[in-house]
Amino acid sequence: MGSVHLRDRRQITLPTDIVTAAGLQTDDVLQVSYVNGVIQLVPSRAQRQRADIRRFLGACGTVYGQDAEAMNQYLRDERDSW
């Protein structure tokens, strides 16, 4: 974990090893959030990748049952077979 200093105009410089590991380049856009005392910087392209993955959530939603009870029953049956 690296350290940064907040300068006069609320600017920070990211450590080189962090920039390299994250694959960041000049003029990349980072989304900033503050939740529960944690400041998080997320490259915009990473958010797009997560959004793409979310499109597939539920794609196989009925494989384990048509509703929550059927899915729970499927899981119970699987566990019992162990």
Distance bins in CASP14 RR format, pairs under 12 A and 6 or more apart:
PFRMAT RR
TARGET T0000
AUTHOR 0000-0000-0000
RMODE 2
METHOD distances of the structure
MODEL  1
1 15 0 0 0 0 1 0 0 0 0 0 0
1 17 0 0 0 0 0 1 0 0 0 0 0
1 18 0 0 0 0 1 0 0 0 0 0 0
1 21 0 0 0 0 0 1 0 0 0 0 0
2 12 0 0 0 0 0 1 0 0 0 0 0
2 13 0 0 0 0 0 1 0 0 0 0 0
2 14 0 0 0 0 1 0 0 0 0 0 0
2 15 1 0 1 0 0 0 0 0 0 0 0
2 16 0 0 0 0 0 1 0 0 0 0 0
2 17 1 0 0 1 0 0 0 0 0 0 0
2 18 1 0 0 1 0 0 0 0 0 0 0
2 19 0 0 0 0 0 1 0 0 0 0 0
2 21 0 0 0 0 0 1 0 0 0 0 0
3 12 0 0 0 0 1 0 0 0 0 0 0
3 13 0 0 0 0 0 1 0 0 0 0 0
3 14 0 0 0 0 0 1 0 0 0 0 0
3 15 1 0 0 1 0 0 0 0 0 0 0
3 17 0 0 0 0 0 1 0 0 0 0 0
3 18 0 0 0 0 0 1 0 0 0 0 0
4 10 0 0 0 0 0 1 0 0 0 0 0
4 11 0 0 0 0 1 0 0 0 0 0 0
4 12 1 0 1 0 0 0 0 0 0 0 0
4 13 1 0 0 1 0 0 0 0 0 0 0
4 14 1 0 0 1 0 0 0 0 0 0 0
4 15 1 0 0 1 0 0 0 0 0 0 0
4 16 0 0 0 0 0 1 0 0 0 0 0
4 18 0 0 0 0 1 0 0 0 0 0 0
4 19 0 0 0 0 0 1 0 0 0 0 0
4 39 0 0 0 0 0 1 0 0 0 0 0
4 41 0 0 0 0 0 1 0 0 0 0 0
5 11 0 0 0 0 1 0 0 0 0 0 0
5 12 1 0 0 1 0 0 0 0 0 0 0
5 13 1 0 0 1 0 0 0 0 0 0 0
5 14 0 0 0 0 0 1 0 0 0 0 0
5 15 0 0 0 0 0 1 0 0 0 0 0
6 12 1 0 1 0 0 0 0 0 0 0 0
6 13 0 0 0 0 0 1 0 0 0 0 0
6 39 0 0 0 0 0 1 0 0 0 0 0
7 13 0 0 0 0 1 0 0 0 0 0 0
10 32 0 0 0 0 0 1 0 0 0 0 0
12 18 0 0 0 0 0 1 0 0 0 0 0
12 19 0 0 0 0 0 1 0 0 0 0 0
12 30 0 0 0 0 0 1 0 0 0 0 0
12 32 0 0 0 0 0 1 0 0 0 0 0
12 39 0 0 0 0 1 0 0 0 0 0 0
12 41 0 0 0 0 1 0 0 0 0 0 0
13 19 0 0 0 0 1 0 0 0 0 0 0
14 20 0 0 0 0 1 0 0 0 0 0 0
14 21 0 0 0 0 0 1 0 0 0 0 0
14 22 0 0 0 0 1 0 0 0 0 0 0
14 23 0 0 0 0 0 1 0 0 0 0 0
14 24 1 0 0 1 0 0 0 0 0 0 0
14 25 0 0 0 0 0 1 0 0 0 0 0
14 26 0 0 0 0 0 1 0 0 0 0 0
14 28 0 0 0 0 0 1 0 0 0 0 0
14 30 0 0 0 0 1 0 0 0 0 0 0
14 41 1 0 0 1 0 0 0 0 0 0 0
14 43 0 0 0 0 0 1 0 0 0 0 0
15 21 0 0 0 0 1 0 0 0 0 0 0
15 22 0 0 0 0 0 1 0 0 0 0 0
15 24 0 0 0 0 0 1 0 0 0 0 0
16 22 0 0 0 0 0 1 0 0 0 0 0
16 23 0 0 0 0 0 1 0 0 0 0 0
16 24 0 0 0 0 0 1 0 0 0 0 0
17 23 0 0 0 0 0 1 0 0 0 0 0
17 24 0 0 0 0 0 1 0 0 0 0 0
18 24 0 0 0 0 1 0 0 0 0 0 0
18 30 0 0 0 0 0 1 0 0 0 0 0
18 41 0 0 0 0 1 0 0 0 0 0 0
18 43 0 0 0 0 0 1 0 0 0 0 0
19 25 0 0 0 0 1 0 0 0 0 0 0
19 26 0 0 0 0 1 0 0 0 0 0 0
19 28 0 0 0 0 1 0 0 0 0 0 0
19 30 0 0 0 0 0 1 0 0 0 0 0
19 41 0 0 0 0 0 1 0 0 0 0 0
19 43 0 0 0 0 0 1 0 0 0 0 0
21 43 0 0 0 0 0 1 0 0 0 0 0
22 28 0 0 0 0 1 0 0 0 0 0 0
22 30 0 0 0 0 1 0 0 0 0 0 0
22 41 0 0 0 0 1 0 0 0 0 0 0
22 42 0 0 0 0 1 0 0 0 0 0 0
22 43 1 0 0 1 0 0 0 0 0 0 0
22 45 0 0 0 0 0 1 0 0 0 0 0
22 46 0 0 0 0 1 0 0 0 0 0 0
23 30 0 0 0 0 0 1 0 0 0 0 0
23 43 1 0 0 1 0 0 0 0 0 0 0
23 45 0 0 0 0 1 0 0 0 0 0 0
23 46 0 0 0 0 0 1 0 0 0 0 0
24 30 1 0 0 1 0 0 0 0 0 0 0
24 41 0 0 0 0 1 0 0 0 0 0 0
24 42 0 0 0 0 0 1 0 0 0 0 0
24 43 1 0 0 1 0 0 0 0 0 0 0
24 44 0 0 0 0 0 1 0 0 0 0 0
24 45 0 0 0 0 1 0 0 0 0 0 0
24 46 0 0 0 0 0 1 0 0 0 0 0
25 43 0 0 0 0 1 0 0 0 0 0 0
25 45 0 0 0 0 0 1 0 0 0 0 0
27 43 0 0 0 0 0 1 0 0 0 0 0
27 44 0 0 0 0 0 1 0 0 0 0 0
28 41 0 0 0 0 0 1 0 0 0 0 0
28 42 0 0 0 0 0 1 0 0 0 0 0
28 43 1 0 1 0 0 0 0 0 0 0 0
28 44 1 0 0 1 0 0 0 0 0 0 0
28 45 1 0 0 1 0 0 0 0 0 0 0
28 46 0 0 0 0 0 1 0 0 0 0 0
29 41 0 0 0 0 0 1 0 0 0 0 0
29 42 0 0 0 0 1 0 0 0 0 0 0
29 43 1 0 0 1 0 0 0 0 0 0 0
29 44 1 0 1 0 0 0 0 0 0 0 0
29 45 0 0 0 0 1 0 0 0 0 0 0
29 46 0 0 0 0 0 1 0 0 0 0 0
29 47 0 0 0 0 1 0 0 0 0 0 0
29 48 0 0 0 0 0 1 0 0 0 0 0
30 39 0 0 0 0 0 1 0 0 0 0 0
30 40 0 0 0 0 1 0 0 0 0 0 0
30 41 1 0 1 0 0 0 0 0 0 0 0
30 42 1 0 0 1 0 0 0 0 0 0 0
30 43 1 0 1 0 0 0 0 0 0 0 0
30 44 1 0 0 1 0 0 0 0 0 0 0
30 45 0 0 0 0 0 1 0 0 0 0 0
30 46 0 0 0 0 1 0 0 0 0 0 0
30 47 0 0 0 0 1 0 0 0 0 0 0
31 39 0 0 0 0 0 1 0 0 0 0 0
31 40 0 0 0 0 1 0 0 0 0 0 0
31 41 1 0 0 1 0 0 0 0 0 0 0
31 42 1 0 1 0 0 0 0 0 0 0 0
31 43 1 0 0 1 0 0 0 0 0 0 0
31 44 1 0 0 1 0 0 0 0 0 0 0
31 45 0 0 0 0 0 1 0 0 0 0 0
31 46 0 0 0 0 1 0 0 0 0 0 0
31 47 1 0 0 1 0 0 0 0 0 0 0
31 48 0 0 0 0 0 1 0 0 0 0 0
31 50 0 0 0 0 0 1 0 0 0 0 0
31 51 0 0 0 0 0 1 0 0 0 0 0
32 38 0 0 0 0 0 1 0 0 0 0 0
32 39 1 0 0 1 0 0 0 0 0 0 0
32 40 1 0 0 1 0 0 0 0 0 0 0
32 41 1 0 1 0 0 0 0 0 0 0 0
32 42 0 0 0 0 1 0 0 0 0 0 0
32 43 0 0 0 0 0 1 0 0 0 0 0
32 44 0 0 0 0 0 1 0 0 0 0 0
32 47 0 0 0 0 0 1 0 0 0 0 0
33 39 1 0 0 1 0 0 0 0 0 0 0
33 40 1 0 1 0 0 0 0 0 0 0 0
33 41 0 0 0 0 1 0 0 0 0 0 0
33 42 1 0 0 1 0 0 0 0 0 0 0
33 47 0 0 0 0 0 1 0 0 0 0 0
34 40 1 0 0 1 0 0 0 0 0 0 0
34 41 0 0 0 0 0 1 0 0 0 0 0
35 42 0 0 0 0 0 1 0 0 0 0 0
40 46 0 0 0 0 0 1 0 0 0 0 0
40 47 0 0 0 0 0 1 0 0 0 0 0
41 47 0 0 0 0 0 1 0 0 0 0 0
42 48 0 0 0 0 0 1 0 0 0 0 0
42 49 0 0 0 0 0 1 0 0 0 0 0
42 50 0 0 0 0 1 0 0 0 0 0 0
42 51 0 0 0 0 0 1 0 0 0 0 0
43 49 0 0 0 0 1 0 0 0 0 0 0
43 50 0 0 0 0 0 1 0 0 0 0 0
44 50 0 0 0 0 0 1 0 0 0 0 0
44 51 0 0 0 0 0 1 0 0 0 0 0
45 51 0 0 0 0 0 1 0 0 0 0 0
45 52 0 0 0 0 0 1 0 0 0 0 0
46 52 0 0 0 0 0 1 0 0 0 0 0
46 53 0 0 0 0 0 1 0 0 0 0 0
47 53 0 0 0 0 0 1 0 0 0 0 0
47 54 0 0 0 0 0 1 0 0 0 0 0
48 54 0 0 0 0 0 1 0 0 0 0 0
48 55 0 0 0 0 0 1 0 0 0 0 0
49 55 0 0 0 0 0 1 0 0 0 0 0
50 56 0 0 0 0 0 1 0 0 0 0 0
50 57 0 0 0 0 0 1 0 0 0 0 0
51 57 0 0 0 0 0 1 0 0 0 0 0
53 59 0 0 0 0 0 1 0 0 0 0 0
58 64 0 0 0 0 0 1 0 0 0 0 0
58 65 0 0 0 0 0 1 0 0 0 0 0
58 71 0 0 0 0 0 1 0 0 0 0 0
60 71 0 0 0 0 0 1 0 0 0 0 0
61 67 0 0 0 0 0 1 0 0 0 0 0
61 68 0 0 0 0 0 1 0 0 0 0 0
61 70 0 0 0 0 0 1 0 0 0 0 0
61 71 0 0 0 0 1 0 0 0 0 0 0
61 74 0 0 0 0 0 1 0 0 0 0 0
62 68 0 0 0 0 0 1 0 0 0 0 0
62 70 0 0 0 0 1 0 0 0 0 0 0
62 71 0 0 0 0 1 0 0 0 0 0 0
62 74 0 0 0 0 0 1 0 0 0 0 0
63 70 0 0 0 0 0 1 0 0 0 0 0
63 71 0 0 0 0 1 0 0 0 0 0 0
63 74 0 0 0 0 1 0 0 0 0 0 0
64 70 1 0 0 1 0 0 0 0 0 0 0
64 71 1 0 1 0 0 0 0 0 0 0 0
64 72 0 0 0 0 1 0 0 0 0 0 0
64 73 0 0 0 0 1 0 0 0 0 0 0
64 74 1 0 1 0 0 0 0 0 0 0 0
64 75 1 0 0 1 0 0 0 0 0 0 0
64 76 0 0 0 0 0 1 0 0 0 0 0
64 77 0 0 0 0 0 1 0 0 0 0 0
64 78 0 0 0 0 1 0 0 0 0 0 0
65 71 1 0 1 0 0 0 0 0 0 0 0
65 72 0 0 0 0 1 0 0 0 0 0 0
65 73 0 0 0 0 1 0 0 0 0 0 0
65 74 1 0 0 1 0 0 0 0 0 0 0
65 75 0 0 0 0 0 1 0 0 0 0 0
65 77 0 0 0 0 0 1 0 0 0 0 0
66 72 0 0 0 0 0 1 0 0 0 0 0
66 73 0 0 0 0 0 1 0 0 0 0 0
66 74 0 0 0 0 0 1 0 0 0 0 0
67 73 0 0 0 0 1 0 0 0 0 0 0
67 74 0 0 0 0 0 1 0 0 0 0 0
68 74 0 0 0 0 0 1 0 0 0 0 0
68 75 0 0 0 0 0 1 0 0 0 0 0
69 75 0 0 0 0 0 1 0 0 0 0 0
69 76 0 0 0 0 0 1 0 0 0 0 0
70 76 0 0 0 0 0 1 0 0 0 0 0
70 77 0 0 0 0 0 1 0 0 0 0 0
71 77 0 0 0 0 0 1 0 0 0 0 0
71 78 0 0 0 0 0 1 0 0 0 0 0
72 78 0 0 0 0 0 1 0 0 0 0 0
72 79 0 0 0 0 0 1 0 0 0 0 0
73 79 0 0 0 0 0 1 0 0 0 0 0
73 80 0 0 0 0 0 1 0 0 0 0 0
74 80 0 0 0 0 0 1 0 0 0 0 0
74 81 0 0 0 0 0 1 0 0 0 0 0
75 81 0 0 0 0 0 1 0 0 0 0 0
75 82 0 0 0 0 0 1 0 0 0 0 0
76 82 0 0 0 0 0 1 0 0 0 0 0
END
